[in-house]
């Protein structure tokens, strides 16, 4: 039995989740260097006795999606996240690159640009993130859950079509 229609339903599910997740990244202005955006993809596999759908992305994508609790305060969106900073701080190099891409600059009390390198800005950001955490964006979780609600009906319908085709071929 080939299960072509079931495979199509799972591919549609995977494509929709990936498309919406990428759109959410762009809308949420979390797509600074396209690394996370370009890393999101899925694999769907249908076999006679099992169905598998796997989603992949850069490791830090899960922290952007679910959020990370800080050491001193926390965002309300992060109340259910399993991730938290305890001793290890976020890596400073990506923060330096992020500040450069966004053209962040230090200012003094009068609003004039102050002396300070992007390395300094990176360490300031690192300390802030360590203390406050990372706010959950749910850029992946929301589309996954929304599309998953639609999935059972689609799969049942398509699996039924596959069974009908199989029965036609065998009779």
N, CA, C and O of each residue as an XYZ file, in Angstrom:
684
protein
N       0.852     -1.172      0.000
C       0.000      0.000      0.000
C       0.903      1.243      0.000
O       1.865      1.301      0.767
N       0.608      2.229     -0.843
C       1.483      3.379     -1.046
C       1.206      4.563     -0.110
O       2.142      5.239      0.317
N      -0.032      4.812      0.203
C      -0.417      5.910      1.113
C      -0.002      7.289      0.584
O       0.449      8.143      1.348
N      -0.155      7.498     -0.719
C       0.224      8.776     -1.343
C      -0.568      9.946     -0.786
O      -0.005     11.007     -0.517
N      -1.871      9.757     -0.613
C      -2.720     10.854     -0.146
C      -2.389     11.241      1.301
O      -2.418     12.418      1.661
N      -2.077     10.247      2.112
C      -1.687     10.525      3.498
C      -0.376     11.311      3.510
O      -0.223     12.252      4.290
N       0.563     10.931      2.657
C       1.831     11.656      2.542
C       1.576     13.103      2.127
O       2.209     14.020      2.650
N       0.652     13.311      1.188
C       0.313     14.674      0.750
C      -0.234     15.498      1.918
O       0.130     16.661      2.088
N      -1.114     14.885      2.722
C      -1.697     15.597      3.867
C      -0.611     15.995      4.866
O      -0.631     17.108      5.392
N       0.328     15.100      5.126
C       1.416     15.424      6.063
C       2.356     16.470      5.475
O       2.856     17.328      6.203
N       2.602     16.410      4.174
C       3.437     17.435      3.528
C       2.766     18.797      3.592
O       3.430     19.809      3.818
N       1.459     18.827      3.394
C       0.716     20.088      3.506
C       0.834     20.641      4.921
O       1.062     21.836      5.110
N       0.678     19.774      5.908
C       0.828     20.168      7.309
C       2.216     20.757      7.554
O       2.335     21.846      8.116
N       3.258     20.052      7.139
C       4.634     20.515      7.339
C       4.905     21.836      6.646
O       5.521     22.727      7.231
N       4.454     21.973      5.410
C       4.668     23.219      4.652
C       3.981     24.402      5.310
O       4.545     25.493      5.389
N       2.761     24.180      5.782
C       2.021     25.269      6.437
C       2.701     25.719      7.724
O       2.826     26.916      7.980
N       3.137     24.762      8.528
C       3.803     25.111      9.790
C       5.086     25.887      9.505
O       5.332     26.923     10.124
N       5.899     25.400      8.580
C       7.170     26.061      8.247
C       6.915     27.458      7.700
O       7.578     28.413      8.106
N       5.964     27.586      6.786
C       5.661     28.893      6.190
C       5.235     29.898      7.255
O       5.734     31.023      7.289
N       4.312     29.492      8.124
C       3.822     30.402      9.166
C       4.912     30.739     10.183
O       4.999     31.877     10.643
N       5.739     29.760     10.534
C       6.831     30.010     11.479
C       7.797     31.033     10.898
O       8.242     31.935     11.608
N       8.124     30.903      9.623
C       9.026     31.858      8.970
C       8.394     33.243      8.892
O       9.076     34.250      9.083
N       7.096     33.298      8.612
C       6.401     34.585      8.589
C       6.426     35.236      9.975
O       6.639     36.442     10.097
N       6.208     34.434     11.009
C       6.225     34.963     12.378
C       7.601     35.496     12.754
O       7.710     36.517     13.433
N       8.641     34.813     12.320
C      10.007     35.297     12.580
C      10.209     36.672     11.954
O      10.758     37.576     12.583
N       9.766     36.818     10.728
C       9.941     38.086     10.016
C       9.096     39.182     10.654
O       9.586     40.290     10.870
N       7.825     38.885     10.961
C       6.946     39.874     11.594
C       7.462     40.280     12.966
O       7.362     41.444     13.355
N       8.013     39.316     13.697
C       8.510     39.584     15.044
C       9.885     40.207     15.075
O      10.455     40.407     16.148
N      10.429     40.520     13.900
C      11.748     41.143     13.757
C      12.836     40.310     14.433
O      13.774     40.852     15.018
N      12.696     38.991     14.346
C      13.697     38.090     14.905
C      14.534     37.455     13.796
O      15.293     36.517     14.037
N      14.386     37.976     12.582
C      15.053     37.415     11.415
C      16.195     38.341     10.979
O      16.217     38.814      9.843
N      17.131     38.593     11.881
C      18.188     39.568     11.608
C      19.172     39.059     10.560
O      19.481     39.777      9.609
N      19.668     37.837     10.717
C      20.688     37.353      9.778
C      20.226     36.163      8.936
O      21.041     35.562      8.237
N      18.961     35.814      8.984
C      18.369     34.721      8.204
C      18.854     33.327      8.593
O      18.407     32.351      7.991
N      19.731     33.193      9.557
C      20.256     31.873      9.924
C      19.148     30.976     10.462
O      19.005     29.839     10.012
N      18.369     31.464     11.408
C      17.270     30.682     11.963
C      16.193     30.467     10.903
O      15.694     29.353     10.742
N      15.842     31.505     10.197
C      14.823     31.445      9.143
C      15.148     30.351      8.126
O      14.295     29.531      7.786
N      16.391     30.350      7.647
C      16.800     29.386      6.628
C      16.954     27.965      7.171
O      16.993     27.010      6.395
N      17.040     27.817      8.468
C      17.263     26.487      9.042
C      15.970     25.709      9.295
O      16.024     24.519      9.609
N      14.822     26.352      9.165
C      13.557     25.697      9.488
C      13.092     24.848      8.299
O      12.918     25.349      7.188
N      12.897     23.552      8.562
C      12.338     22.656      7.545
C      11.708     21.453      8.237
O      11.821     21.301      9.454
N      11.047     20.604      7.464
C      10.378     19.432      8.012
C      10.679     18.210      7.154
O      11.126     18.324      6.013
N      10.426     17.054      7.723
C      10.462     15.780      6.997
C       9.255     14.972      7.436
O       9.027     14.774      8.630
N       8.486     14.508      6.463
C       7.314     13.685      6.748
C       7.521     12.316      6.122
O       7.975     12.205      4.983
N       7.188     11.283      6.868
C       7.406      9.919      6.410
C       6.165      9.091      6.759
O       5.736      9.047      7.912
N       5.603      8.441      5.747
C       4.432      7.600      5.953
C       4.799      6.167      5.611
O       5.275      5.876      4.514
N       4.571      5.284      6.562
C       4.802      3.856      6.355
C       3.501      3.129      6.690
O       2.632      3.709      7.341
N       3.344      1.884      6.264
C       2.076      1.187      6.516
C       1.664      1.147      7.988
O       0.470      1.125      8.288
N       2.621      1.138      8.900
C       2.254      1.024     10.316
C       2.633      2.241     11.164
O       2.479      2.208     12.384
N       3.126      3.315     10.536
C       3.466      4.511     11.324
C       3.520      5.761     10.451
O       3.672      5.699      9.231
N       3.391      6.878     11.123
C       3.460      8.201     10.484
C       4.432      9.032     11.300
O       4.311      9.110     12.523
N       5.396      9.653     10.633
C       6.376     10.499     11.317
C       6.450     11.861     10.639
O       6.493     11.954      9.412
N       6.465     12.919     11.452
C       6.721     14.267     10.961
C       7.740     14.882     11.913
O       7.507     14.966     13.119
N       8.869     15.311     11.360
C       9.932     15.915     12.153
C      10.151     17.347     11.679
O      10.131     17.619     10.479
N      10.359     18.253     12.620
C      10.674     19.639     12.298
C      12.083     19.930     12.801
O      12.486     19.451     13.861
N      12.827     20.721     12.028
C      14.215     21.035     12.345
C      14.431     22.544     12.285
O      13.795     23.248     11.501
N      15.347     23.029     13.133
C      15.774     24.426     13.114
C      17.044     24.546     13.943
O      17.419     23.618     14.659
N      17.701     25.691     13.842
C      18.874     25.959     14.667
C      18.503     25.774     16.138
O      17.366     26.023     16.537
N      19.467     25.338     16.930
C      19.188     25.045     18.336
C      18.603     26.240     19.089
O      17.695     26.076     19.904
N      19.115     27.427     18.821
C      18.639     28.581     19.581
C      17.194     28.959     19.220
O      16.587     29.785     19.902
N      16.650     28.373     18.174
C      15.272     28.649     17.789
C      14.282     28.260     18.880
O      13.279     28.944     19.084
N      14.557     27.174     19.573
C      13.654     26.730     20.637
C      13.634     27.737     21.792
O      12.605     27.921     22.443
N      14.780     28.389     22.043
C      14.830     29.397     23.110
C      14.081     30.659     22.688
O      13.432     31.300     23.515
N      14.167     31.019     21.408
C      13.406     32.159     20.901
C      11.909     31.854     20.949
O      11.097     32.726     21.260
N      11.559     30.624     20.643
C      10.153     30.233     20.598
C       9.546     30.141     21.999
O       8.521     30.768     22.268
N      10.155     29.382     22.877
C       9.597     29.106     24.201
C      10.026     30.105     25.270
O       9.400     30.180     26.328
N      11.087     30.877     25.012
C      11.573     31.838     25.987
C      12.507     31.208     27.002
O      12.604     29.985     27.102
N      13.195     32.057     27.755
C      14.116     31.617     28.797
C      13.899     32.522     30.008
O      13.861     33.746     29.879
N      13.759     31.917     31.175
C      13.584     32.691     32.403
C      14.910     33.315     32.804
O      15.961     32.684     32.695
N      14.854     34.564     33.271
C      16.047     35.250     33.746
C      16.317     34.952     35.209
O      15.513     34.307     35.882
N      17.459     35.428     35.696
C      17.826     35.168     37.088
C      17.120     36.107     38.062
O      16.856     35.727     39.202
N      16.809     37.339     37.622
C      16.221     38.308     38.536
C      14.760     38.621     38.260
O      14.012     38.950     39.181
N      14.345     38.520     37.002
C      12.949     38.784     36.666
C      12.553     37.853     35.534
O      13.369     37.094     35.011
N      11.282     37.931     35.170
C      10.796     37.016     34.148
C       9.629     37.662     33.408
O       8.870     38.438     33.990
N       9.492     37.345     32.148
C       8.347     37.784     31.363
C       7.186     36.832     31.634
O       7.394     35.635     31.829
N       5.973     37.360     31.646
C       4.807     36.532     31.924
C       4.637     35.440     30.864
O       4.128     34.360     31.166
N       5.061     35.715     29.621
C       4.959     34.731     28.540
C       5.825     33.499     28.808
O       5.607     32.443     28.215
N       6.805     33.635     29.701
C       7.758     32.553     29.969
C       7.354     31.643     31.125
O       8.138     30.781     31.522
N       6.190     31.805     31.656
C       5.830     31.056     32.865
C       5.870     29.541     32.663
O       6.112     28.803     33.619
N       5.638     29.065     31.438
C       5.614     27.617     31.198
C       6.890     27.083     30.557
O       6.957     25.897     30.237
N       7.889     27.913     30.363
C       9.100     27.458     29.688
C       9.945     26.573     30.603
O      10.039     26.825     31.805
N      10.548     25.554     30.042
C      11.447     24.717     30.848
C      12.868     25.285     30.931
O      13.716     24.727     31.626
N      13.132     26.382     30.232
C      14.487     26.922     30.136
C      14.681     28.102     31.083
O      13.791     28.937     31.246
N      15.856     28.158     31.704
C      16.169     29.290     32.574
C      17.682     29.468     32.660
O      18.447     28.516     32.511
N      18.091     30.710     32.902
C      19.503     30.994     33.147
C      19.772     30.781     34.625
O      19.031     31.270     35.478
N      20.826     30.054     34.919
C      21.224     29.839     36.311
C      22.667     30.297     36.509
O      22.935     31.184     37.319
N      23.583     29.697     35.775
C      24.997     30.061     35.904
C      25.599     30.492     34.572
O      26.418     31.411     34.531
N      25.200     29.837     33.477
C      25.766     30.167     32.168
C      25.026     31.337     31.548
O      23.796     31.353     31.492
N      25.784     32.312     31.084
C      25.207     33.467     30.406
C      25.089     33.153     28.913
O      25.761     32.252     28.411
N      24.234     33.898     28.206
C      24.150     33.683     26.761
C      25.478     34.057     26.103
O      26.204     34.902     26.628
N      25.809     33.445     24.968
C      27.074     33.769     24.295
C      27.078     35.215     23.819
O      26.073     35.716     23.315
N      28.213     35.879     23.984
C      28.301     37.302     23.680
C      28.501     37.570     22.184
O      28.024     38.588     21.683
N      29.183     36.699     21.469
C      29.495     36.958     20.054
C      28.245     37.161     19.195
O      28.208     38.111     18.413
N      27.224     36.312     19.305
C      26.020     36.583     18.515
C      25.343     37.900     18.889
O      24.725     38.542     18.040
N      25.457     38.301     20.147
C      24.874     39.578     20.569
C      25.624     40.752     19.960
O      25.019     41.765     19.607
N      26.934     40.620     19.837
C      27.742     41.654     19.181
C      27.317     41.785     17.723
O      27.118     42.891     17.222
N      27.178     40.646     17.048
C      26.761     40.652     15.637
C      25.354     41.228     15.483
O      25.078     41.966     14.538
N      24.471     40.885     16.418
C      23.104     41.397     16.395
C      23.114     42.926     16.542
O      22.400     43.622     15.819
N      23.919     43.448     17.472
C      24.010     44.897     17.690
C      24.567     45.601     16.452
O      24.114     46.689     16.097
N      25.542     44.982     15.803
C      26.101     45.564     14.572
C      25.051     45.632     13.477
O      24.922     46.654     12.803
N      24.299     44.554     13.295
C      23.264     44.511     12.255
C      22.199     45.575     12.499
O      21.674     46.172     11.560
N      21.893     45.798     13.755
C      20.864     46.774     14.119
C      21.436     48.188     14.310
O      20.695     49.133     14.580
N      22.747     48.317     14.168
C      23.441     49.607     14.293
C      23.191     50.260     15.661
O      22.932     51.461     15.746
N      23.272     49.450     16.733
C      23.130     49.963     18.085
C      24.335     50.824     18.423
O      25.462     50.522     18.031
N      24.083     51.893     19.152
C      25.168     52.760     19.606
C      24.884     53.190     21.030
O      23.725     53.331     21.419
N      25.925     53.398     21.804
C      25.784     53.901     23.171
C      25.602     55.411     23.136
O      26.164     56.088     22.275
N      24.820     55.938     24.066
C      24.611     57.389     24.169
C      24.861     57.830     25.609
O      24.695     57.061     26.557
N      25.262     59.078     25.739
C      25.468     59.622     27.079
C      24.168     60.225     27.595
O      23.122     60.085     26.961
N      24.229     60.899     28.748
C      23.033     61.472     29.368
C      22.376     62.542     28.508
O      21.171     62.774     28.611
N      23.159     63.187     27.668
C      22.636     64.258     26.817
C      22.128     63.738     25.472
O      21.642     64.515     24.650
N      22.237     62.451     25.251
C      21.750     61.865     24.010
C      22.775     61.802     22.894
O      22.476     61.359     21.785
N      23.993     62.252     23.197
C      25.048     62.208     22.177
C      25.669     60.813     22.187
O      25.657     60.111     23.198
N      26.213     60.437     21.029
C      26.876     59.137     20.960
C      28.072     59.118     21.895
O      28.882     60.045     21.913
N      28.169     58.049     22.670
C      29.254     57.898     23.634
C      30.278     56.911     23.092
O      30.012     56.160     22.153
N      31.454     56.933     23.707
C      32.482     55.983     23.319
C      32.091     54.591     23.823
O      31.506     54.441     24.896
N      32.423     53.598     23.035
C      32.119     52.218     23.404
C      32.010     51.379     22.149
O      31.423     51.793     21.150
N      32.573     50.223     22.220
C      32.585     49.356     21.041
C      31.363     48.435     21.047
O      30.600     48.388     22.011
N      31.208     47.719     19.960
C      30.137     46.724     19.894
C      30.380     45.601     20.888
O      29.436     44.946     21.330
N      31.629     45.378     21.239
C      31.943     44.378     22.251
C      31.326     44.793     23.595
O      30.763     43.964     24.310
N      31.437     46.068     23.925
C      30.845     46.606     25.149
C      29.331     46.438     25.111
O      28.719     46.024     26.096
N      28.736     46.760     23.975
C      27.288     46.622     23.821
C      26.896     45.157     23.986
O      25.886     44.858     24.623
N      27.685     44.236     23.421
C      27.420     42.809     23.543
C      27.390     42.361     24.989
O      26.518     41.585     25.382
N      28.350     42.850     25.801
C      28.382     42.466     27.210
C      27.219     43.074     27.996
O      26.694     42.450     28.919
N      26.818     44.295     27.627
C      25.652     44.919     28.272
C      24.391     44.102     27.961
O      23.584     43.834     28.851
N      24.231     43.711     26.692
C      23.085     42.893     26.296
C      23.112     41.538     27.000
O      22.078     41.050     27.456
N      24.288     40.938     27.085
C      24.440     39.637     27.734
C      23.961     39.702     29.189
O      23.225     38.827     29.647
N      24.380     40.731     29.900
C      23.994     40.888     31.307
C      22.485     41.109     31.436
O      21.845     40.558     32.332
N      21.924     41.915     30.536
C      20.490     42.184     30.568
C      19.682     40.915     30.299
O      18.704     40.641     30.995
N      20.085     40.150     29.301
C      19.376     38.908     28.971
C      19.507     37.897     30.104
O      18.545     37.202     30.430
N      20.672     37.810     30.695
C      20.897     36.892     31.818
C      19.960     37.230     32.975
O      19.404     36.334     33.609
N      19.787     38.516     33.247
C      18.931     38.951     34.355
C      17.441     38.873     34.028
O      16.649     38.424     34.856
N      17.056     39.305     32.833
C      15.640     39.391     32.465
C      15.117     38.169     31.720
O      13.921     37.884     31.766
N      15.999     37.443     31.035
C      15.572     36.299     30.237
C      15.260     36.697     28.808
O      15.503     37.831     28.393
N      14.720     35.752     28.066
C      14.311     35.977     26.681
C      12.811     35.772     26.614
O      12.305     34.731     27.030
N      12.101     36.753     26.096
C      10.643     36.672     26.002
C      10.239     35.618     24.966
O      10.786     35.576     23.864
N       9.287     34.782     25.330
C       8.787     33.751     24.414
C       8.061     34.414     23.250
O       7.194     35.264     23.454
N       8.417     34.022     22.027
C       7.760     34.589     20.852
C       6.710     33.642     20.284
O       5.793     34.078     19.588
N       6.838     32.338     20.580
C       5.915     31.316     20.093
C       5.806     31.330     18.564
O       4.769     30.965     18.008
N       6.881     31.754     17.889
C       6.867     31.848     16.428
C       6.646     30.488     15.773
O       6.095     30.422     14.674
N       7.062     29.405     16.421
C       6.871     28.063     15.885
C       5.702     27.346     16.558
O       4.902     26.704     15.878
N       5.595     27.444     17.865
C       4.587     26.709     18.625
C       3.168     27.050     18.182
O       2.342     26.151     18.022
N       2.875     28.323     17.984
C       1.517     28.734     17.603
C       1.090     28.134     16.264
O       0.020     27.529     16.192
N       1.897     28.280     15.186
C       1.452     27.652     13.934
C       1.382     26.127     14.023
O       0.506     25.506     13.421
N       2.303     25.530     14.772
C       2.276     24.068     14.919
C       0.966     23.626     15.566
O       0.302     22.717     15.068
N       0.597     24.263     16.667
C      -0.626     23.883     17.374
C      -1.867     24.135     16.522
O      -2.784     23.313     16.502
N      -1.900     25.270     15.815
C      -3.050     25.582     14.967
C      -3.209     24.567     13.837
O      -4.313     24.092     13.571
N      -2.115     24.245     13.186
C      -2.178     23.280     12.079
C      -2.405     21.854     12.584
O      -3.034     21.047     11.899
N      -1.900     21.543     13.772
C      -2.085     20.209     14.336
C      -3.561     19.930     14.606
O      -4.020     18.797     14.464
N      -4.307     20.975     14.999
C      -5.744     20.811     15.243
C      -6.463     20.386     13.964
O      -7.438     19.636     14.018
N      -5.988     20.861     12.824
C      -6.597     20.518     11.534
C      -6.119     19.164     11.021
O      -6.796     18.533     10.208
N      -4.975     18.723     11.484
C      -4.327     17.530     10.927
C      -5.135     16.248     11.037
O      -5.251     15.547     10.032
N      -5.706     15.888     12.189
C      -6.393     14.592     12.273
C      -7.460     14.395     11.193
O      -7.525     13.331     10.577
N      -8.292     15.406     10.960
C      -9.340     15.279      9.948
C      -8.723     15.094      8.564
O      -9.192     14.259      7.790
N      -7.681     15.857      8.243
C      -7.012     15.738      6.943
C      -6.422     14.349      6.756
O      -6.585     13.736      5.700
N      -5.741     13.855      7.777
C      -5.081     12.553      7.663
C      -6.118     11.440      7.542
O      -5.955     10.531      6.728
N      -7.168     11.501      8.332
C      -8.208     10.473      8.262
C      -8.830     10.461      6.870
O      -9.021      9.397      6.280
N      -9.144     11.641      6.350
C      -9.743     11.730      5.016
C      -8.794     11.179      3.950
O      -9.209     10.388      3.102
N      -7.523     11.591      3.987
C      -6.564     11.157      2.983
C      -6.237      9.669      3.134
O      -6.053      8.970      2.137
N      -6.165      9.186      4.374
C      -5.907      7.766      4.597
C      -7.062      6.940      4.034
O      -6.849      5.865      3.473
N      -8.290      7.450      4.190
C      -9.463      6.788      3.619
C      -9.368      6.702      2.109
O      -9.708      5.672      1.527
N      -8.905      7.778      1.457
C      -8.713      7.750      0.001
C      -7.664      6.722     -0.392
O      -7.821      6.015     -1.388
N      -6.592      6.640      0.392
C      -5.554      5.647      0.111
C      -6.104      4.229      0.229
O      -5.776      3.373     -0.592
N      -6.927      3.972      1.229
C      -7.529      2.655      1.417
C      -8.456      2.321      0.242
O      -8.449      1.202     -0.271
N      -9.268      3.335     -0.179
C     -10.148      3.114     -1.331
C      -9.359      2.746     -2.581
O      -9.737      1.832     -3.314
N      -8.251      3.467     -2.824
C      -7.417      3.169     -3.988
C      -6.806      1.771     -3.870
O      -6.720      1.044     -4.860
N      -6.393      1.404     -2.688
C      -5.809      0.078     -2.459
C      -6.844     -1.016     -2.739
O      -6.544     -2.023     -3.381
N      -8.057     -0.803     -2.248
C      -9.118     -1.786     -2.460
C      -9.472     -1.922     -3.940
O      -9.741     -3.023     -4.420
N      -9.471     -0.792     -4.666
C      -9.741     -0.843     -6.095
C      -8.685     -1.650     -6.837
O      -9.003     -2.389     -7.768
N      -7.436     -1.508     -6.428
C      -6.344     -2.225     -7.085
C      -6.352     -3.713     -6.783
O      -5.919     -4.520     -7.605
N      -6.841     -4.077     -5.612
C      -6.789     -5.486     -5.216
C      -8.033     -6.273     -5.607
O      -8.012     -7.503     -5.549
N      -9.112     -5.610     -6.002
C     -10.336     -6.341     -6.373
C     -10.500     -6.460     -7.856
O     -11.476     -7.045     -8.325
